[in-house]
Amino acid sequence: MGQARQPRRIQACDGELGAAIARAQDGDEAAFALAYRIVQPGLLGYLHGLVGNDAEDVASDAWLEIARDLGRFKGDGAGFRGWTATIARHRALDHLRRQRVRPRAGGTEQDVLHLPGPHNTYDQALESLSTERALELVRGLPRDQAEAVLLRVVMGLDGPATARVLGKRPGAVRTAAHRGLKRLARQLGVGGKADADVTDEASRTLGESK
């Protein structure tokens, strides 16, 4: 199992995102708005996988905290996405505690605190899926796989960043992602190829479906 590749579109934006964050930290409101537009789609998809229809409200709470603490952030565009994912995850878990509901991916609130992260993907498996359908399938994964896939594929984080967000070892993140994406391919009736192919194609396609 190799390391998952970030969706190319997200990766290409990291330079622009890093520059926008630097300007935003100097008080440029337009730059902060640009950073928001770059990060928000993936962040919202990730939160949908955790709290379902309450994702917009949780994202709003997360962005208030992001704006408040922006001056303390140190890093580049990729680091900023990881930082925002960590903040959003904390707000999602707070929301689940208050609401006493189960995460959409299955399991209890405590289970969400112990989730790893994903791998590569399968074009043939997910290329025909709409974003909504893809997220529904991800929510149906076992609890140790869903959040990993969301962070790696929807948020576009690399393995080490996903591991930091989840407080897990990169190896555990890779294993969970691999299993989750392989399971998605089986659900879509895709089979007969090597595991590396399965994990490779699915993540890229899901990322492009955002």
VODOLUM-309320 format. One record per atom (N, C-alpha, C): atom name; residue number from 0; x, y, z. Coordinates in steps of 0.1 Angstrom, whole numbers, plus 5000, padded with zeros to 4 digits. Layout:
# VODOLUM-309320
> atom, n, c1, c2, c3
> CA, NUM, X, Y, Z
...
//
This chain:
# VODOLUM-309320
> atom, n, c1, c2, c3
> N, 0, 5008, 4988, 5000
> CA, 0, 5000, 5000, 5000
> C, 0, 5009, 5012, 5000
> N, 1, 5009, 5020, 4989
> CA, 1, 5016, 5032, 4989
> C, 1, 5008, 5044, 4995
> N, 2, 5015, 5055, 4996
> CA, 2, 5008, 5066, 5002
> C, 2, 4999, 5072, 4992
> N, 3, 4987, 5077, 4997
> CA, 3, 4977, 5083, 4989
> C, 3, 4981, 5096, 4983
> N, 4, 4977, 5098, 4971
> CA, 4, 4980, 5111, 4965
> C, 4, 4968, 5121, 4967
> N, 5, 4971, 5133, 4970
> CA, 5, 4961, 5143, 4971
> C, 5, 4954, 5145, 4958
> N, 6, 4941, 5148, 4958
> CA, 6, 4934, 5152, 4946
> C, 6, 4942, 5164, 4940
> N, 7, 4945, 5163, 4927
> CA, 7, 4954, 5173, 4920
> C, 7, 4949, 5187, 4922
> N, 8, 4936, 5189, 4921
> CA, 8, 4930, 5202, 4921
> C, 8, 4933, 5209, 4935
> N, 9, 4932, 5201, 4946
> CA, 9, 4935, 5207, 4959
> C, 9, 4949, 5210, 4960
> N, 10, 4958, 5201, 4956
> CA, 10, 4972, 5202, 4957
> C, 10, 4977, 5215, 4949
> N, 11, 4971, 5217, 4938
> CA, 11, 4974, 5229, 4929
> C, 11, 4971, 5242, 4936
> N, 12, 4961, 5242, 4945
> CA, 12, 4957, 5254, 4952
> C, 12, 4965, 5257, 4964
> N, 13, 4974, 5248, 4969
> CA, 13, 4981, 5250, 4981
> C, 13, 4990, 5262, 4981
> N, 14, 4996, 5265, 4970
> CA, 14, 5005, 5277, 4969
> C, 14, 4996, 5289, 4970
> N, 15, 4985, 5290, 4963
> CA, 15, 4976, 5302, 4964
> C, 15, 4971, 5303, 4978
> N, 16, 4967, 5292, 4984
> CA, 16, 4961, 5292, 4997
> C, 16, 4972, 5297, 5007
> N, 17, 4984, 5293, 5007
> CA, 17, 4994, 5297, 5016
> C, 17, 4997, 5312, 5015
> N, 18, 4997, 5317, 5002
> CA, 18, 4999, 5332, 5000
> C, 18, 4987, 5340, 5006
> N, 19, 4975, 5334, 5004
> CA, 19, 4963, 5341, 5009
> C, 19, 4963, 5342, 5024
> N, 20, 4968, 5331, 5031
> CA, 20, 4968, 5331, 5045
> C, 20, 4978, 5341, 5051
> N, 21, 4990, 5342, 5044
> CA, 21, 5000, 5352, 5048
> C, 21, 4994, 5366, 5047
> N, 22, 4987, 5369, 5037
> CA, 22, 4981, 5382, 5035
> C, 22, 4970, 5384, 5046
> N, 23, 4962, 5374, 5048
> CA, 23, 4951, 5375, 5058
> C, 23, 4956, 5377, 5072
> N, 24, 4968, 5372, 5075
> CA, 24, 4973, 5374, 5088
> C, 24, 4979, 5388, 5090
> N, 25, 4980, 5395, 5078
> CA, 25, 4984, 5409, 5079
> C, 25, 4972, 5418, 5078
> N, 26, 4960, 5412, 5079
> CA, 26, 4948, 5420, 5080
> C, 26, 4940, 5421, 5067
> N, 27, 4944, 5414, 5056
> CA, 27, 4937, 5415, 5043
> C, 27, 4925, 5406, 5043
> N, 28, 4913, 5413, 5044
> CA, 28, 4900, 5405, 5045
> C, 28, 4897, 5398, 5032
> N, 29, 4900, 5404, 5021
> CA, 29, 4898, 5397, 5008
> C, 29, 4906, 5384, 5007
> N, 30, 4918, 5384, 5013
> CA, 30, 4926, 5372, 5012
> C, 30, 4920, 5361, 5021
> N, 31, 4915, 5365, 5033
> CA, 31, 4908, 5355, 5041
> C, 31, 4896, 5349, 5034
> N, 32, 4888, 5358, 5027
> CA, 32, 4877, 5353, 5019
> C, 32, 4881, 5343, 5009
> N, 33, 4893, 5346, 5002
> CA, 33, 4898, 5336, 4992
> C, 33, 4902, 5323, 4999
> N, 34, 4908, 5324, 5010
> CA, 34, 4912, 5311, 5017
> C, 34, 4899, 5303, 5021
> N, 35, 4889, 5310, 5025
> CA, 35, 4876, 5304, 5028
> C, 35, 4871, 5297, 5016
> N, 36, 4871, 5303, 5005
> CA, 36, 4865, 5297, 4992
> C, 36, 4873, 5285, 4988
> N, 37, 4886, 5285, 4991
> CA, 37, 4894, 5273, 4987
> C, 37, 4892, 5261, 4996
> N, 38, 4890, 5264, 5009
> CA, 38, 4890, 5253, 5019
> C, 38, 4876, 5249, 5022
> N, 39, 4866, 5257, 5021
> CA, 39, 4852, 5254, 5026
> C, 39, 4846, 5242, 5019
> N, 40, 4847, 5240, 5006
> CA, 40, 4840, 5228, 5000
> C, 40, 4845, 5215, 5006
> N, 41, 4858, 5213, 5007
> CA, 41, 4863, 5201, 5013
> C, 41, 4859, 5200, 5028
> N, 42, 4860, 5211, 5035
> CA, 42, 4857, 5211, 5049
> C, 42, 4842, 5207, 5051
> N, 43, 4834, 5212, 5043
> CA, 43, 4819, 5209, 5044
> C, 43, 4817, 5195, 5041
> N, 44, 4823, 5189, 5031
> CA, 44, 4821, 5175, 5027
> C, 44, 4826, 5166, 5039
> N, 45, 4837, 5170, 5045
> CA, 45, 4842, 5162, 5057
> C, 45, 4832, 5163, 5068
> N, 46, 4826, 5174, 5071
> CA, 46, 4817, 5176, 5082
> C, 46, 4804, 5169, 5079
> N, 47, 4800, 5168, 5066
> CA, 47, 4788, 5161, 5063
> C, 47, 4789, 5146, 5066
> N, 48, 4801, 5141, 5065
> CA, 48, 4804, 5127, 5069
> C, 48, 4803, 5125, 5084
> N, 49, 4804, 5135, 5092
> CA, 49, 4804, 5134, 5106
> C, 49, 4790, 5137, 5112
> N, 50, 4784, 5149, 5108
> CA, 50, 4772, 5153, 5114
> C, 50, 4761, 5155, 5105
> N, 51, 4762, 5150, 5092
> CA, 51, 4751, 5151, 5083
> C, 51, 4746, 5165, 5080
> N, 52, 4733, 5167, 5081
> CA, 52, 4727, 5180, 5077
> C, 52, 4731, 5191, 5086
> N, 53, 4737, 5189, 5097
> CA, 53, 4742, 5200, 5106
> C, 53, 4756, 5205, 5102
> N, 54, 4761, 5200, 5091
> CA, 54, 4774, 5204, 5087
> C, 54, 4776, 5219, 5085
> N, 55, 4766, 5226, 5079
> CA, 55, 4768, 5240, 5077
> C, 55, 4769, 5248, 5090
> N, 56, 4761, 5244, 5100
> CA, 56, 4762, 5251, 5113
> C, 56, 4775, 5248, 5120
> N, 57, 4780, 5236, 5119
> CA, 57, 4793, 5232, 5126
> C, 57, 4804, 5240, 5118
> N, 58, 4803, 5240, 5105
> CA, 58, 4814, 5247, 5097
> C, 58, 4814, 5262, 5101
> N, 59, 4803, 5268, 5103
> CA, 59, 4802, 5282, 5107
> C, 59, 4809, 5284, 5121
> N, 60, 4806, 5275, 5130
> CA, 60, 4813, 5276, 5143
> C, 60, 4828, 5274, 5142
> N, 61, 4832, 5265, 5133
> CA, 61, 4847, 5263, 5131
> C, 61, 4853, 5275, 5125
> N, 62, 4847, 5281, 5115
> CA, 62, 4853, 5293, 5109
> C, 62, 4854, 5305, 5118
> N, 63, 4845, 5306, 5127
> CA, 63, 4846, 5317, 5138
> C, 63, 4859, 5315, 5146
> N, 64, 4861, 5302, 5149
> CA, 64, 4874, 5299, 5157
> C, 64, 4886, 5301, 5148
> N, 65, 4885, 5297, 5136
> CA, 65, 4896, 5298, 5126
> C, 65, 4900, 5313, 5125
> N, 66, 4890, 5321, 5123
> CA, 66, 4892, 5336, 5121
> C, 66, 4898, 5342, 5134
> N, 67, 4893, 5337, 5146
> CA, 67, 4898, 5343, 5158
> C, 67, 4913, 5339, 5161
> N, 68, 4917, 5327, 5157
> CA, 68, 4930, 5322, 5161
> C, 68, 4940, 5323, 5149
> N, 69, 4936, 5329, 5138
> CA, 69, 4944, 5329, 5126
> C, 69, 4958, 5334, 5128
> N, 70, 4960, 5344, 5137
> CA, 70, 4973, 5349, 5140
> C, 70, 4983, 5339, 5146
> N, 71, 4977, 5329, 5152
> CA, 71, 4986, 5319, 5158
> C, 71, 4990, 5308, 5149
> N, 72, 4984, 5307, 5137
> CA, 72, 4987, 5296, 5127
> C, 72, 5001, 5299, 5121
> N, 73, 5009, 5288, 5120
> CA, 73, 5022, 5289, 5114
> C, 73, 5023, 5277, 5104
> N, 74, 5025, 5280, 5091
> CA, 74, 5026, 5269, 5082
> C, 74, 5022, 5274, 5068
> N, 75, 5022, 5264, 5059
> CA, 75, 5018, 5267, 5045
> C, 75, 5004, 5263, 5042
> N, 76, 5000, 5263, 5029
> CA, 76, 4986, 5260, 5025
> C, 76, 4981, 5247, 5029
> N, 77, 4990, 5236, 5027
> CA, 77, 4986, 5223, 5031
> C, 77, 4984, 5222, 5046
> N, 78, 4993, 5229, 5053
> CA, 78, 4992, 5229, 5068
> C, 78, 4980, 5236, 5073
> N, 79, 4976, 5246, 5066
> CA, 79, 4963, 5253, 5069
> C, 79, 4951, 5244, 5068
> N, 80, 4951, 5236, 5057
> CA, 80, 4940, 5227, 5056
> C, 80, 4939, 5217, 5067
> N, 81, 4951, 5212, 5071
> CA, 81, 4951, 5203, 5083
> C, 81, 4947, 5210, 5095
> N, 82, 4951, 5222, 5097
> CA, 82, 4947, 5230, 5109
> C, 82, 4932, 5232, 5110
> N, 83, 4926, 5236, 5099
> CA, 83, 4912, 5238, 5098
> C, 83, 4904, 5225, 5100
> N, 84, 4909, 5214, 5095
> CA, 84, 4903, 5201, 5097
> C, 84, 4902, 5197, 5112
> N, 85, 4914, 5200, 5119
> CA, 85, 4914, 5197, 5133
> C, 85, 4904, 5205, 5141
> N, 86, 4903, 5218, 5138
> CA, 86, 4893, 5227, 5145
> C, 86, 4879, 5222, 5142
> N, 87, 4876, 5219, 5129
> CA, 87, 4863, 5215, 5125
> C, 87, 4859, 5201, 5132
> N, 88, 4869, 5193, 5133
> CA, 88, 4866, 5180, 5139
> C, 88, 4863, 5182, 5154
> N, 89, 4870, 5190, 5161
> CA, 89, 4867, 5193, 5175
> C, 89, 4852, 5199, 5176
> N, 90, 4849, 5208, 5167
> CA, 90, 4835, 5214, 5168
> C, 90, 4825, 5203, 5165
> N, 91, 4828, 5194, 5156
> CA, 91, 4818, 5183, 5152
> C, 91, 4816, 5174, 5164
> N, 92, 4827, 5171, 5171
> CA, 92, 4826, 5162, 5183
> C, 92, 4819, 5169, 5194
> N, 93, 4821, 5182, 5196
> CA, 93, 4813, 5189, 5206
> C, 93, 4798, 5189, 5202
> N, 94, 4795, 5191, 5189
> CA, 94, 4781, 5190, 5185
> C, 94, 4775, 5177, 5188
> N, 95, 4782, 5166, 5185
> CA, 95, 4777, 5153, 5188
> C, 95, 4775, 5150, 5202
> N, 96, 4783, 5156, 5211
> CA, 96, 4781, 5154, 5225
> C, 96, 4769, 5162, 5229
> N, 97, 4767, 5174, 5224
> CA, 97, 4755, 5181, 5228
> C, 97, 4742, 5175, 5223
> N, 98, 4743, 5170, 5211
> CA, 98, 4731, 5164, 5205
> C, 98, 4728, 5150, 5209
> N, 99, 4739, 5143, 5215
> CA, 99, 4738, 5129, 5218
> C, 99, 4733, 5121, 5207
> N, 100, 4739, 5123, 5195
> CA, 100, 4735, 5115, 5183
> C, 100, 4747, 5107, 5179
> N, 101, 4744, 5098, 5170
> CA, 101, 4755, 5089, 5165
> C, 101, 4761, 5096, 5152
> N, 102, 4774, 5095, 5150
> CA, 102, 4780, 5100, 5138
> C, 102, 4774, 5093, 5126
> N, 103, 4772, 5100, 5115
> CA, 103, 4766, 5094, 5103
> C, 103, 4774, 5082, 5098
> N, 104, 4787, 5081, 5101
> CA, 104, 4795, 5070, 5096
> C, 104, 4792, 5058, 5104
> N, 105, 4785, 5059, 5115
> CA, 105, 4782, 5047, 5123
> C, 105, 4790, 5047, 5136
> N, 106, 4785, 5041, 5147
> CA, 106, 4793, 5041, 5159
> C, 106, 4788, 5052, 5168
> N, 107, 4794, 5053, 5180
> CA, 107, 4791, 5063, 5190
> C, 107, 4800, 5075, 5189
> N, 108, 4797, 5085, 5196
> CA, 108, 4806, 5097, 5197
> C, 108, 4820, 5093, 5201
> N, 109, 4821, 5084, 5211
> CA, 109, 4835, 5079, 5215
> C, 109, 4842, 5073, 5204
> N, 110, 4835, 5065, 5195
> CA, 110, 4841, 5058, 5184
> C, 110, 4848, 5068, 5175
> N, 111, 4841, 5080, 5173
> CA, 111, 4847, 5090, 5163
> C, 111, 4860, 5095, 5168
> N, 112, 4862, 5095, 5181
> CA, 112, 4875, 5099, 5187
> C, 112, 4887, 5090, 5184
> N, 113, 4884, 5078, 5178
> CA, 113, 4894, 5068, 5176
> C, 113, 4894, 5063, 5161
> N, 114, 4894, 5073, 5152
> CA, 114, 4893, 5069, 5138
> C, 114, 4907, 5071, 5131
> N, 115, 4911, 5062, 5122
> CA, 115, 4923, 5064, 5114
> C, 115, 4921, 5071, 5101
> N, 116, 4930, 5070, 5091
> CA, 116, 4929, 5077, 5079
> C, 116, 4933, 5070, 5066
> N, 117, 4929, 5074, 5053
> CA, 117, 4929, 5066, 5041
> C, 117, 4941, 5066, 5032
> N, 118, 4938, 5062, 5020
> CA, 118, 4947, 5057, 5010
> C, 118, 4944, 5062, 4996
> N, 119, 4947, 5054, 4986
> CA, 119, 4944, 5058, 4972
> C, 119, 4931, 5053, 4967
> N, 120, 4927, 5056, 4954
> CA, 120, 4914, 5052, 4950
> C, 120, 4912, 5046, 4936
> N, 121, 4899, 5045, 4932
> CA, 121, 4896, 5037, 4920
> C, 121, 4887, 5044, 4911
> N, 122, 4892, 5050, 4900
> CA, 122, 4884, 5057, 4890
> C, 122, 4871, 5050, 4886
> N, 123, 4873, 5038, 4882
> CA, 123, 4862, 5030, 4877
> C, 123, 4851, 5028, 4888
> N, 124, 4855, 5028, 4901
> CA, 124, 4846, 5026, 4911
> C, 124, 4837, 5038, 4914
> N, 125, 4843, 5050, 4913
> CA, 125, 4835, 5062, 4918
> C, 125, 4833, 5072, 4907
> N, 126, 4838, 5070, 4895
> CA, 126, 4837, 5081, 4885
> C, 126, 4823, 5085, 4881
> N, 127, 4813, 5077, 4883
> CA, 127, 4799, 5080, 4879
> C, 127, 4791, 5085, 4891
> N, 128, 4797, 5086, 4902
> CA, 128, 4790, 5090, 4914
> C, 128, 4789, 5106, 4915
> N, 129, 4777, 5110, 4920
> CA, 129, 4776, 5124, 4923
> C, 129, 4782, 5126, 4937
> N, 130, 4785, 5138, 4941
> CA, 130, 4791, 5141, 4954
> C, 130, 4782, 5135, 4965
> N, 131, 4769, 5138, 4964
> CA, 131, 4759, 5133, 4975
> C, 131, 4760, 5118, 4976
> N, 132, 4760, 5111, 4965
> CA, 132, 4760, 5096, 4965
> C, 132, 4773, 5091, 4971
> N, 133, 4784, 5097, 4967
> CA, 133, 4797, 5093, 4972
> C, 133, 4798, 5095, 4987
> N, 134, 4793, 5106, 4992
> CA, 134, 4793, 5108, 5007
> C, 134, 4784, 5098, 5014
> N, 135, 4773, 5095, 5008
> CA, 135, 4764, 5085, 5014
> C, 135, 4771, 5072, 5016
> N, 136, 4779, 5068, 5005
> CA, 136, 4786, 5055, 5006
> C, 136, 4797, 5056, 5017
> N, 137, 4804, 5067, 5017
> CA, 137, 4814, 5068, 5028
> C, 137, 4808, 5068, 5042
> N, 138, 4797, 5074, 5044
> CA, 138, 4790, 5073, 5057
> C, 138, 4787, 5059, 5061
> N, 139, 4785, 5051, 5051
> CA, 139, 4781, 5037, 5054
> C, 139, 4793, 5028, 5058
> N, 140, 4805, 5033, 5057
> CA, 140, 4817, 5025, 5060
> C, 140, 4818, 5023, 5075
> N, 141, 4826, 5012, 5079
> CA, 141, 4828, 5010, 5093
> C, 141, 4835, 5023, 5099
> N, 142, 4832, 5025, 5112
> CA, 142, 4837, 5037, 5118
> C, 142, 4852, 5039, 5118
> N, 143, 4860, 5029, 5116
> CA, 143, 4874, 5031, 5116
> C, 143, 4879, 5034, 5102
> N, 144, 4870, 5036, 5093
> CA, 144, 4874, 5038, 5079
> C, 144, 4869, 5051, 5073
> N, 145, 4856, 5055, 5077
> CA, 145, 4849, 5066, 5071
> C, 145, 4857, 5079, 5072
> N, 146, 4861, 5083, 5084
> CA, 146, 4867, 5096, 5086
> C, 146, 4881, 5096, 5079
> N, 147, 4888, 5085, 5079
> CA, 147, 4900, 5085, 5072
> C, 147, 4898, 5088, 5057
> N, 148, 4888, 5082, 5051
> CA, 148, 4886, 5085, 5037
> C, 148, 4882, 5099, 5035
> N, 149, 4873, 5105, 5044
> CA, 149, 4869, 5118, 5042
> C, 149, 4881, 5128, 5043
> N, 150, 4890, 5126, 5053
> CA, 150, 4901, 5135, 5054
> C, 150, 4911, 5134, 5042
> N, 151, 4914, 5122, 5038
> CA, 151, 4923, 5120, 5027
> C, 151, 4918, 5124, 5014
> N, 152, 4905, 5120, 5011
> CA, 152, 4900, 5122, 4997
> C, 152, 4892, 5135, 4996
> N, 153, 4883, 5138, 5006
> CA, 153, 4875, 5150, 5005
> C, 153, 4882, 5162, 5009
> N, 154, 4890, 5162, 5021
> CA, 154, 4897, 5173, 5025
> C, 154, 4911, 5174, 5018
> N, 155, 4915, 5163, 5012
> CA, 155, 4928, 5163, 5004
> C, 155, 4940, 5163, 5013
> N, 156, 4939, 5159, 5025
> CA, 156, 4951, 5159, 5034
> C, 156, 4960, 5147, 5031
> N, 157, 4973, 5148, 5033
> CA, 157, 4982, 5137, 5031
> C, 157, 4982, 5128, 5043
> N, 158, 4989, 5117, 5042
> CA, 158, 4989, 5107, 5053
> C, 158, 4993, 5113, 5067
> N, 159, 5005, 5119, 5067
> CA, 159, 5009, 5125, 5080
> C, 159, 5000, 5135, 5086
> N, 160, 4994, 5144, 5077
> CA, 160, 4985, 5154, 5082
> C, 160, 4972, 5147, 5087
> N, 161, 4967, 5137, 5080
> CA, 161, 4955, 5130, 5085
> C, 161, 4958, 5123, 5098
> N, 162, 4969, 5117, 5100
> CA, 162, 4973, 5111, 5112
> C, 162, 4973, 5121, 5124
> N, 163, 4979, 5133, 5121
> CA, 163, 4979, 5143, 5132
> C, 163, 4965, 5148, 5136
> N, 164, 4956, 5150, 5126
> CA, 164, 4943, 5154, 5129
> C, 164, 4936, 5144, 5138
> N, 165, 4938, 5131, 5135
> CA, 165, 4931, 5120, 5142
> C, 165, 4938, 5115, 5154
> N, 166, 4951, 5120, 5156
> CA, 166, 4959, 5115, 5167
> C, 166, 4962, 5100, 5166
> N, 167, 4965, 5096, 5153
> CA, 167, 4968, 5082, 5150
> C, 167, 4982, 5081, 5143
> N, 168, 4987, 5069, 5143
> CA, 168, 4999, 5066, 5135
> C, 168, 4996, 5066, 5120
> N, 169, 5005, 5071, 5112
> CA, 169, 5003, 5071, 5097
> C, 169, 5000, 5057, 5092
> N, 170, 5006, 5046, 5098
> CA, 170, 5003, 5033, 5093
> C, 170, 4989, 5029, 5095
> N, 171, 4983, 5033, 5107
> CA, 171, 4969, 5030, 5110
> C, 171, 4960, 5037, 5100
> N, 172, 4964, 5049, 5097
> CA, 172, 4956, 5058, 5088
> C, 172, 4956, 5051, 5074
> N, 173, 4968, 5047, 5069
> CA, 173, 4969, 5041, 5056
> C, 173, 4960, 5028, 5055
> N, 174, 4961, 5020, 5066
> CA, 174, 4953, 5007, 5066
> C, 174, 4938, 5010, 5065
> N, 175, 4934, 5019, 5073
> CA, 175, 4919, 5022, 5074
> C, 175, 4915, 5027, 5060
> N, 176, 4922, 5036, 5054
> CA, 176, 4919, 5042, 5041
> C, 176, 4918, 5031, 5031
> N, 177, 4928, 5023, 5031
> CA, 177, 4929, 5012, 5021
> C, 177, 4917, 5003, 5022
> N, 178, 4913, 4999, 5034
> CA, 178, 4902, 4990, 5036
> C, 178, 4889, 4997, 5032
> N, 179, 4888, 5010, 5036
> CA, 179, 4875, 5017, 5033
> C, 179, 4873, 5019, 5018
> N, 180, 4884, 5022, 5011
> CA, 180, 4882, 5024, 4996
> C, 180, 4880, 5011, 4989
> N, 181, 4886, 5001, 4994
> CA, 181, 4884, 4987, 4988
> C, 181, 4870, 4983, 4990
> N, 182, 4865, 4986, 5002
> CA, 182, 4851, 4983, 5005
> C, 182, 4841, 4991, 4996
> N, 183, 4844, 5004, 4993
> CA, 183, 4836, 5012, 4984
> C, 183, 4836, 5005, 4970
> N, 184, 4848, 5001, 4966
> CA, 184, 4848, 4995, 4952
> C, 184, 4840, 4982, 4952
> N, 185, 4840, 4974, 4962
> CA, 185, 4831, 4962, 4962
> C, 185, 4817, 4966, 4962
> N, 186, 4813, 4976, 4970
> CA, 186, 4799, 4981, 4970
> C, 186, 4794, 4985, 4956
> N, 187, 4803, 4990, 4948
> CA, 187, 4800, 4995, 4935
> C, 187, 4802, 4984, 4924
> N, 188, 4805, 4972, 4929
> CA, 188, 4806, 4961, 4919
> C, 188, 4818, 4961, 4911
> N, 189, 4829, 4967, 4916
> CA, 189, 4841, 4967, 4909
> C, 189, 4851, 4957, 4915
> N, 190, 4856, 4948, 4908
> CA, 190, 4864, 4938, 4913
> C, 190, 4874, 4932, 4903
> N, 191, 4883, 4923, 4908
> CA, 191, 4892, 4916, 4898
> C, 191, 4905, 4924, 4896
> N, 192, 4908, 4935, 4903
> CA, 192, 4920, 4942, 4901
> C, 192, 4928, 4941, 4914
> N, 193, 4941, 4945, 4912
> CA, 193, 4950, 4945, 4924
> C, 193, 4945, 4955, 4934
> N, 194, 4949, 4952, 4947
> CA, 194, 4945, 4961, 4957
> C, 194, 4950, 4975, 4955
> N, 195, 4962, 4977, 4950
> CA, 195, 4968, 4990, 4948
> C, 195, 4960, 4998, 4938
> N, 196, 4955, 4991, 4928
> CA, 196, 4946, 4998, 4918
> C, 196, 4934, 5003, 4924
> N, 197, 4928, 4994, 4932
> CA, 197, 4915, 4997, 4939
> C, 197, 4916, 5010, 4947
> N, 198, 4927, 5010, 4956
> CA, 198, 4928, 5021, 4964
> C, 198, 4932, 5034, 4957
> N, 199, 4940, 5032, 4946
> CA, 199, 4945, 5043, 4939
> C, 199, 4934, 5051, 4931
> N, 200, 4925, 5044, 4924
> CA, 200, 4916, 5051, 4916
> C, 200, 4904, 5057, 4924
> N, 201, 4899, 5051, 4934
> CA, 201, 4887, 5055, 4941
> C, 201, 4889, 5069, 4947
> N, 202, 4901, 5071, 4954
> CA, 202, 4903, 5084, 4961
> C, 202, 4904, 5095, 4952
> N, 203, 4910, 5093, 4940
> CA, 203, 4912, 5104, 4931
> C, 203, 4898, 5108, 4925
> N, 204, 4890, 5098, 4922
> CA, 204, 4876, 5101, 4916
> C, 204, 4867, 5108, 4926
> N, 205, 4867, 5103, 4939
> CA, 205, 4859, 5109, 4949
> C, 205, 4863, 5123, 4951
> N, 206, 4876, 5126, 4951
> CA, 206, 4881, 5139, 4953
> C, 206, 4876, 5148, 4941
> N, 207, 4876, 5143, 4929
> CA, 207, 4872, 5151, 4918
> C, 207, 4857, 5153, 4917
> N, 208, 4849, 5145, 4925
> CA, 208, 4835, 5147, 4925
> C, 208, 4830, 5158, 4934
> N, 209, 4839, 5165, 4941
> CA, 209, 4834, 5175, 4949
> C, 209, 4829, 5187, 4942
//
